[in-house]
């Protein structure tokens, strides 16, 4: 869907911070599926955690991403997604070899412009929900920077600048106020 815009890229690269800046400007946003799943699993007794059962985690992220798209369809205007279906399908395919990325990626389209946060070690921080190290984050970024163009998306690597300047960059590419 052309009004669905993906913010993806390296973990700890500033996606969530950028999403907050875009929300302050009046844009609609969908929070990262993975972080929501981790919080829910940690609050319960779940095992669909990336460091316990990564494939189960990726499958839940796919299901949640599909549900997010359905919910977002009722929201007017541009909707920014902090990660989404392509990220989850790429992870599952990487982990299991299941060929899901191309079929899901072609069936459920986003805006052709995708914004990737590059690896940025100076701002990378692990936390309760982000337990992987920077090397794993870079490997994920490398997979995604290949997956999106392979599906026909035009990738824009976000410059390493302040969050408001990043929001200006995104809005400029998309021709948003």
Number of C-alpha atoms within 10 A of each C-alpha: 13 12 16 22 24 25 24 29 28 24 25 24 24 24 27 18 16 21 23 17 18 22 15 10 11 11 17 19 20 20 17 21 23 25 16 13 21 20 14 14 15 14 9 9 8 14 15 21 22 18 12 11 12 17 20 15 22 26 16 18 28 24 13 20 24 16 12 18 21 11 11 20 13 8 12 10 13 19 23 23 26 23 24 26 27 27 27 25 25 26 24 23 16 15 12 10 10 11 13 15 22 15 11 16 20 12 9 12 18 22 17 20 20 22 24 24 23 24 23 16 13 8 10 16 14 13 9 9 15 16 12 14 13 18 11 13 21 19 14 19 22 15 16 20 22 12 19 23 13 12 16 13 16 14 16 17 15 22 13 14 10 11 18 13 15 21 19 17 17 21 13 11 11 15 9 10 9
